[in-house]
């Protein structure tokens, strides 16, 4: 399947953010042995200023954030455990202007202190592939659903309480549309 592409919008480029999604990971989740799939990618790729997203590398989720452009300003954190295959997983990535966090299936987050303000990008938001479409597009062969994007960094308690209305939300039918 081709990635779902959401056109650029300024409301997807806030300094603080939370990306909350469910992911079904099949055993053959990679479209190619040469690349790793992106679940979500905003602003082309990991070396592009303003990039943020989540990729799957060796079965583990990796949250990525670029503040400043180039490899030297690309920050990433990896989940402690691999995602469950042939099962649904719950992933949350957040950035509060100071710390990048990645939550997997309700476990305590992996954290990385960055302490920089995000610089907005101007490119599309991709679900199921990388935003620069290079090579095989770094496509994901699984299912992504119940995607919620917030313009603030939410705590696990706030997410569980469902007290905040997402800024954007995407939910798909059983046929993938």
Secondary structure, 3 states (H helix, E strand, C coil): CCCEEECCCHHHCCCCEEEEEEEEECCCCECCCCCCCEEEEECCCCCCCCCEEEEEECCEEEEEEECCCCHHHEEEEECCCCCCCCEEEEEEEEECCCEEEEEECCCCCEEEECCCCCCCCCCCEEECCCCCCCCCCCCECCEEEEEEEECCCCCHHHHHHCCCCCCEEECCCCCCC
